[in-house]
Amino acid sequence: MKFLMASYLPVLKKTFYTGPITFQFVKDVYKVIGYQAPFEEDEKKEVLNKMNSLPEKELCNYTSKRFSKLINLHKEKNGPFLCVEQLMDMSKIEANHVEKICKSLLVDLSLQTQEKKEGKAANKPLFSKGIIPKPDLKLFSSLADPTYVGVTVTLQGIAYTKIDKENLIEWSILPGVENPASQIAFQHRKLFSMASEIVNHLPHADYYLFEDLISILPKDPYTAMKHKVNLIKLRTTLMTILMEGKEKKNVGIHTVKPNVLDILFSLKVGSERTSMQEKLDQIISQNTLGENPFTLSVSQEAWTAYNECNSQGKEYLSGSLLKALAFKYLCEEAENDFK
């Protein structure tokens, strides 16, 4: 798994330097090191044409803001690029950056735009019907930097993950029912006491997300039915206590239907859901073009805690994270495009 660590920037004292930041360009670095970008000539011409003709704002549609700014600054200072390899003249640009920029500029945005439109149309029912109750977009828009806690409830343990817009803040697994086979644990007073203790250990957030439970079926054997009923009791008590606290704090409590996760994260193979932990790194990692809406920065410490869990624990944590990511993504899409 890739660790996406926060970078640490040196602190500069104003007494040393107060002028504007400038970029130092070195001429034809690629000739010195003998570098040739691994693309066909017609591909290089297409990239070169876009680099020289597109303004900074339009370049941002293809590549990162940093690369777009550097390309624009180079053109302003040195004139148009003569070849794609001249990208190496820019500050802190290596061969792998050149190849990344070229690949992104070769993407056909007309096809991407159509795919995005189709994706957004498919997301509308996920937002309006897949999240219960439907989120209040006015409330969501009023929050400067909303935080989310996804919760996975099982009788064995309660996993939670807290995230904000870009970072995984914390995740953990709280103890579940000490003896799930005994009905004593599910008597009202004991159940309320245990659920209150769990809620007290959940971090504060603007939204709490639970996944809808599997329905109780007439053909379920007695033991399976009893297990589902007890799970419903525990989950309902947890949500009730959270809702009681909602009167004091402005929080949203929602359930996310299982098909929302299945569709957004491609978890279904046939009629079966695949392992979430096996796809987790792929889901939250930055892709080549930097367009993954589920990218999340996870600290080394958080990954260490995750890897110390057994397979079942990792699945619980993965599920809690995906609920939070799905809710955040659909609300952001709704805020931007569904109005």
Phi and psi in degrees as a GROMACS rama.xvg file:
@    title "Ramachandran Plot"
@    xaxis  label "Phi"
@    yaxis  label "Psi"
@TYPE xy
-88.8683  136.928  LYS-2
-96.1877  124.098  PHE-3
-101.546  91.6296  LEU-4
-91.1748  147.655  MET-5
-70.7931  138.877  ALA-6
-88.1155  154.136  SER-7
-112.979  123.61  TYR-8
-100.341  137.376  LEU-9
-67.339  147.396  PRO-10
-90.2757  125.398  VAL-11
-103.229  127.584  LEU-12
-83.215  137.27  LYS-13
-62.3846  -23.0921  LYS-14
-66.4849  -23.275  THR-15
-85.4424  -39.0229  PHE-16
-157.632  126.717  TYR-17
-125.307  0.66529  THR-18
-80.4785  170.906  GLY-19
-68.1507  152.253  PRO-20
-73.0954  133.228  ILE-21
-124.689  160.762  THR-22
-110.026  131.484  PHE-23
-96.3686  118.376  GLN-24
-101.96  138.774  PHE-25
-112.882  135.48  VAL-26
-78.7561  129.629  LYS-27
50.7355  53.555  ASP-28
-60.3943  -37.1285  VAL-29
-60.6448  -30.6405  TYR-30
-70.6592  -37.4995  LYS-31
-63.6038  -40.326  VAL-32
-97.116  -2.93404  ILE-33
69.159  39.8078  GLY-34
-93.1451  137.494  TYR-35
-130.372  125.193  GLN-36
-64.049  136.136  ALA-37
-81.0128  63.4379  PRO-38
-135.145  157.399  PHE-39
-68.9574  158.327  GLU-40
-60.8558  -40.0996  GLU-41
-67.1828  -31.9662  ASP-42
-68.976  -40.7257  GLU-43
-63.3216  -38.4373  LYS-44
-64.5331  -40.545  LYS-45
-63.439  -44.9178  GLU-46
-63.3976  -45.6959  VAL-47
-60.8527  -41.9847  LEU-48
-61.8471  -43.1203  ASN-49
-68.885  -40.8115  LYS-50
-59.2803  -41.2085  MET-51
-85.7598  -26.805  ASN-52
-97.7653  -28.3814  SER-53
-84.7074  135.02  LEU-54
-71.0802  167.783  PRO-55
-54.8644  -42.5307  GLU-56
-60.7082  -40.9101  LYS-57
-76.2497  -31.3895  GLU-58
-61.1039  -31.7509  LEU-59
-61.9694  -20.7504  CYS-60
-70.1017  -22.0932  ASN-61
-102.421  -40.2003  TYR-62
-135.403  -176.615  THR-63
-70.4482  162.316  SER-64
-62.5678  -36.8065  LYS-65
-62.581  -50.6226  ARG-66
-63.5987  -40.0422  PHE-67
-61.7013  -41.7412  SER-68
-66.0806  -43.2471  LYS-69
-63.0613  -42.0537  LEU-70
-62.0461  -44.5662  ILE-71
-65.3743  -41.3609  ASN-72
-63.8276  -39.2688  LEU-73
-63.1907  -41.9931  HIS-74
-65.6735  -40.1453  LYS-75
-64.3941  -36.8609  GLU-76
-88.6837  -35.9393  LYS-77
-118.821  -0.296742  ASN-78
84.2547  -174.451  GLY-79
-65.103  153.133  PRO-80
-68.5866  142.114  PHE-81
-94.5303  -22.303  LEU-82
-158.41  160.043  CYS-83
-66.4494  -27.8069  VAL-84
-63.6099  -20.9881  GLU-85
-67.7912  -8.79289  GLN-86
-57.9433  -26.7817  LEU-87
-69.9426  -12.792  MET-88
-69.8995  -18.8037  ASP-89
-79.63  155.262  MET-90
-60.0571  128.656  SER-91
60.069  32.0111  LYS-92
-106.934  119.927  ILE-93
-104.832  178.281  GLU-94
-58.8504  -39.9183  ALA-95
-65.8927  -31.0134  ASN-96
-69.3339  -41.0681  HIS-97
-58.1614  -46.3161  VAL-98
-66.1733  -36.8753  GLU-99
-64.7224  -44.0746  LYS-100
-63.3428  -44.5544  ILE-101
-60.6332  -45.7074  CYS-102
-60.2248  -41.7261  LYS-103
-68.0378  -35.5173  SER-104
-75.6677  -14.6292  LEU-105
-88.5205  -4.40278  LEU-106
-71.3875  137.624  VAL-107
-84.2045  103.511  ASP-108
-68.6196  -24.1436  LEU-109
-64.1609  -38.415  SER-110
-71.2805  -39.3518  LEU-111
-62.8895  -41.6427  GLN-112
-61.6022  -42.0195  THR-113
-64.4751  -41.2693  GLN-114
-63.4871  -39.7623  GLU-115
-65.1573  -41.3012  LYS-116
-61.9708  -43.1648  LYS-117
-65.0779  -38.9304  GLU-118
-64.8254  -42.2066  GLY-119
-66.3247  -37.7691  LYS-120
-63.3431  -38.2346  ALA-121
-70.6129  -26.2902  ALA-122
-77.5923  -20.9665  ASN-123
-55.6537  -51.515  LYS-124
-66.6482  -26.309  PRO-125
-65.3184  -36.8905  LEU-126
-74.8021  -46.8947  PHE-127
-78.3112  -29.4428  SER-128
-119.886  -17.0862  LYS-129
-89.4004  -12.7959  GLY-130
-117.638  127.106  ILE-131
-123.011  128.222  ILE-132
-69.5663  164.974  PRO-133
-60.6502  128.937  LYS-134
-60.548  146.237  PRO-135
-84.1038  107.984  ASP-136
-68.3192  -29.8795  LEU-137
-65.1676  -42.3371  LYS-138
-64.4507  -44.5163  LEU-139
-60.2638  -44.323  PHE-140
-67.5082  -24.5409  SER-141
-78.2978  -13.7496  SER-142
-87.0504  126.671  LEU-143
-67.4129  -46.8918  ALA-144
-145.218  79.225  ASP-145
-64.013  148.959  PRO-146
-116.528  153.131  THR-147
-134.613  139.645  TYR-148
-122.925  114.718  VAL-149
-88.4535  137.05  GLY-150
-125.657  127.37  VAL-151
-107.881  118.169  THR-152
-104.185  120.669  VAL-153
-133.496  164.268  THR-154
-70.6923  -24.2858  LEU-155
-80.7835  -27.1489  GLN-156
-179.18  158.979  GLY-157
-116.498  113.806  ILE-158
-96.8155  141.798  ALA-159
-139.634  153.217  TYR-160
-138.223  129.895  THR-161
-108.285  130.908  LYS-162
-133.905  161.634  ILE-163
-120.288  -154.635  ASP-164
-61.6352  -36.3479  LYS-165
-127.88  -11.3491  GLU-166
-128.377  146.323  ASN-167
-85.7848  115.236  LEU-168
-83.9761  -46.2399  ILE-169
-164.703  154.193  GLU-170
-148.606  152.721  TRP-171
-166.471  169.089  SER-172
-123.732  123.452  ILE-173
-93.4914  150.729  LEU-174
-60.6926  144.715  PRO-175
-96.974  -145.42  GLY-176
-74.4459  130.132  VAL-177
-62.5428  -41.8522  GLU-178
-134.301  84.6667  ASN-179
-59.7302  -23.0033  PRO-180
-77.1434  -18.0116  ALA-181
-91.4742  134.627  SER-182
-77.7456  -12.7691  GLN-183
-60.701  -37.9904  ILE-184
-64.1964  -18.883  ALA-185
-105.63  9.33329  PHE-186
-67.9097  148.595  GLN-187
-51.6906  -50.7418  HIS-188
-64.561  -45.4783  ARG-189
-66.6844  -41.1449  LYS-190
-63.9655  -43.4368  LEU-191
-64.5151  -41.0267  PHE-192
-63.4479  -44.9386  SER-193
-66.0611  -43.6754  MET-194
-65.3747  -37.2011  ALA-195
-62.6573  -40.6335  SER-196
-63.845  -40.1698  GLU-197
-64.0739  -47.1901  ILE-198
-60.9596  -37.1446  VAL-199
-62.6254  -25.0689  ASN-200
-94.3192  -6.06224  HIS-201
-77.4593  137.779  LEU-202
-69.9093  153.993  PRO-203
-68.6956  142.048  HIS-204
-155.752  169.181  ALA-205
-82.2107  -27.02  ASP-206
-137.419  141.259  TYR-207
-120.414  128.954  TYR-208
-120.136  124.88  LEU-209
-115.983  153.529  PHE-210
-94.1634  139.005  GLU-211
-56.3406  140.192  ASP-212
-80.7868  156.614  LEU-213
-67.9562  138.647  ILE-214
-66.6233  150.625  SER-215
-82.3448  124.809  ILE-216
-106.417  147.592  LEU-217
-57.5591  -29.9571  PRO-218
-84.8731  -3.37223  LYS-219
-61.6517  134.166  ASP-220
-65.3882  162.216  PRO-221
-57.873  -44.8828  TYR-222
-63.488  -40.0088  THR-223
-67.6571  -40.2073  ALA-224
-64.4638  -43.6236  MET-225
-62.4628  -41.2077  LYS-226
-60.4376  -45.6051  HIS-227
-65.026  -40.6906  LYS-228
-63.117  -44.2502  VAL-229
-65.5274  -35.8782  ASN-230
-65.8913  -40.3007  LEU-231
-62.6576  -41.9502  ILE-232
-58.849  -47.9996  LYS-233
-64.9366  -47.773  LEU-234
-63.4857  -43.06  ARG-235
-63.9369  -39.6672  THR-236
-65.6054  -43.0539  THR-237
-59.1101  -46.686  LEU-238
-67.5627  -35.9781  MET-239
-64.0949  -43.7466  THR-240
-65.503  -40.1961  ILE-241
-63.3726  -41.0476  LEU-242
-66.7651  -33.6649  MET-243
-62.7354  -39.8043  GLU-244
-72.7244  -16.2828  GLY-245
-63.0889  -27.3236  LYS-246
-64.6085  -29.3765  GLU-247
-91.8914  -29.6908  LYS-248
-125.434  141.605  LYS-249
-81.6581  85.1609  ASN-250
-122.749  157.514  VAL-251
-110.214  135.314  GLY-252
-123.16  120.017  ILE-253
-137.139  155.23  HIS-254
-109.338  145.586  THR-255
-114.361  124.128  VAL-256
-67.0947  144.69  LYS-257
-56.104  -34.2435  PRO-258
-67.902  -20.218  ASN-259
-62.7941  -47.7754  VAL-260
-66.7871  -40.3839  LEU-261
-59.3615  -42.1427  ASP-262
-76.4751  -48.9461  ILE-263
-64.6748  -36.5775  LEU-264
-111.726  10.4966  PHE-265
51.3351  54.2403  SER-266
-90.7441  -12.3984  LEU-267
-93.1397  132.193  LYS-268
-122.06  106.092  VAL-269
68.554  -125.175  GLY-270
-100.88  0.803034  SER-271
-106.061  142.305  GLU-272
-84.6402  132.894  ARG-273
-79.7526  170.049  THR-274
-66.1376  127.972  SER-275
-72.6454  -35.4416  MET-276
-65.8159  -30.4178  GLN-277
-69.781  -24.9232  GLU-278
-102.285  -2.85952  LYS-279
-60.0705  -48.7552  LEU-280
-60.4597  -41.9899  ASP-281
-63.2946  -38.6693  GLN-282
-67.293  -42.7202  ILE-283
-99.3471  -0.975034  ILE-284
-85.28  148.666  SER-285
-69.4392  134.427  GLN-286
-90.0905  178.989  ASN-287
-57.7146  -38.7196  THR-288
-91.715  -1.81147  LEU-289
69.2537  30.9963  GLY-290
-114.054  13.1431  GLU-291
-75.767  114.991  ASN-292
-72.1042  -10.6625  PRO-293
-102.914  8.54387  PHE-294
-58.1897  135.334  THR-295
-141.979  138.932  LEU-296
-86.1847  123.666  SER-297
-122.534  127.036  VAL-298
-72.624  159.861  SER-299
-59.4788  -39.3667  GLN-300
-62.0853  -41.1316  GLU-301
-66.3836  -41.2234  ALA-302
-65.4906  -36.6573  TRP-303
-62.5711  -44.8402  THR-304
-61.7502  -39.8029  ALA-305
-63.8736  -45.6435  TYR-306
-71.1678  -16.011  ASN-307
-79.0832  -13.0974  GLU-308
-79.421  155.36  CYS-309
-77.2364  178.072  ASN-310
-58.1216  -40.7854  SER-311
-65.6512  -42.5221  GLN-312
-62.6044  -40.7339  GLY-313
-62.5707  -37.2021  LYS-314
-66.6706  -40.8517  GLU-315
-63.3666  -46.3516  TYR-316
-64.3398  -41.035  LEU-317
-60.4959  -43.0854  SER-318
-63.1208  -41.527  GLY-319
-65.3832  -38.1997  SER-320
-66.6023  -44.6818  LEU-321
-64.9193  -33.0554  LEU-322
-62.8683  -44.404  LYS-323
-65.1087  -43.0526  ALA-324
-63.6686  -42.3206  LEU-325
-62.9901  -45.7843  ALA-326
-63.268  -47.4549  PHE-327
-58.2586  -46.9519  LYS-328
-62.0182  -47.241  TYR-329
-67.473  -35.959  LEU-330
-67.3551  -40.3629  CYS-331
-66.3141  -41.0653  GLU-332
-63.2856  -42.219  GLU-333
-65.1091  -41.2896  ALA-334
-62.5109  -39.6335  GLU-335
-85.048  -34.4614  ASN-336
-126.258  -18.9313  ASP-337
-92.2687  -6.36023  PHE-338
